[in-house]
Amino acid sequence: MYDKLIVRNGEISIKKKNKFEFVNALMRNLRAATKNMQGVKVTKNNNRIELNLADGVDYKEVISKIKNIFGVVTISPAMSG
C-alpha cells in the first residue's frame, strides 16, 4: 500500500528570499497535526514536502488530519520505488 504522501504547496513556491520560512512553517504545522500519530515523519525532498508512513499507518487518516492546513494545495499518496 502507500508508504508516503507528497504534499504540494501553493503560493509558497513563488516566494523569493523568505521562501524557507514559509516552507518551515508548513512543515511545523504538518508535524503538529500528526504528532499523535505513530509512524509519520515529515521531510523535505527537493522542492516538495513528503510524509513518510510506517507500516500500518492509515494514509487516509493522515490525509484527513492535514488536508485543511493552510498552504496545502494537493496531497498525493505514493509508493517508494
C-alpha positions as CSV (number, residue, x, y, z in Angstrom):
1,M,0.0,0.0,0.0
2,Y,1.0,3.6,0.1
3,D,4.0,4.5,2.3
4,K,4.3,8.2,1.7
5,L,2.2,11.3,1.0
6,I,3.5,14.0,-1.3
7,V,2.3,17.5,-0.2
8,R,2.3,20.3,-2.7
9,N,2.0,23.8,-1.6
10,G,0.6,26.8,-3.4
11,E,1.9,30.3,-3.3
12,I,4.8,29.4,-1.1
13,S,6.7,28.2,-4.1
14,I,6.6,31.7,-5.7
15,K,8.2,33.4,-2.7
16,K,11.8,34.6,-3.0
17,K,14.1,35.5,-0.1
18,N,11.8,34.2,2.7
19,K,10.5,31.0,1.0
20,F,12.3,28.8,3.5
21,E,10.4,30.5,6.4
22,F,7.0,29.6,4.8
23,V,8.1,26.1,4.0
24,N,9.4,25.6,7.5
25,A,6.1,26.9,9.0
26,L,4.2,24.5,6.8
27,M,6.4,21.6,7.9
28,R,5.9,22.6,11.6
29,N,2.1,22.7,11.0
30,L,2.2,19.3,9.4
31,R,4.2,17.9,12.3
32,A,1.8,19.4,14.8
33,A,-1.2,17.9,13.0
34,T,0.4,14.4,13.0
35,K,2.2,14.5,16.4
36,N,-0.1,12.0,18.0
37,M,0.2,9.6,15.1
38,Q,2.9,6.9,15.4
39,G,5.0,6.3,12.3
40,V,4.5,9.6,10.5
41,K,7.7,11.5,9.6
42,V,7.6,14.9,7.8
43,T,10.6,15.5,5.5
44,K,11.6,17.9,2.7
45,N,12.8,16.4,-0.5
46,N,14.0,18.9,-3.1
47,N,11.1,21.4,-3.5
48,R,8.4,19.3,-2.0
49,I,7.3,18.0,1.4
50,E,6.8,14.3,2.0
51,L,5.2,12.5,4.8
52,N,6.8,9.1,5.2
53,L,4.4,6.5,6.7
54,A,5.5,3.4,8.6
55,D,3.8,0.1,8.0
56,G,0.3,0.0,9.4
57,V,-0.3,3.8,9.2
58,D,-3.7,4.6,7.5
59,Y,-2.8,7.1,4.8
60,K,-6.5,8.2,4.6
61,E,-6.4,9.1,8.3
62,V,-3.3,11.2,7.8
63,I,-4.8,13.0,4.8
64,S,-7.9,13.8,6.9
65,K,-5.7,15.5,9.5
66,I,-3.6,17.6,7.1
67,K,-5.9,18.4,4.2
68,N,-7.1,21.7,5.7
69,I,-3.7,23.1,6.8
70,F,-3.0,26.5,5.3
71,G,-0.6,26.1,2.4
72,V,-1.5,22.6,1.5
73,V,-2.9,22.5,-2.0
74,T,-2.8,18.9,-3.0
75,I,-1.9,15.6,-1.3
76,S,-0.8,12.6,-3.4
77,P,-0.5,9.1,-1.9
78,A,2.7,7.4,-3.3
79,M,4.8,4.3,-3.0
80,S,8.5,4.2,-2.6
81,G,10.4,2.7,-5.5
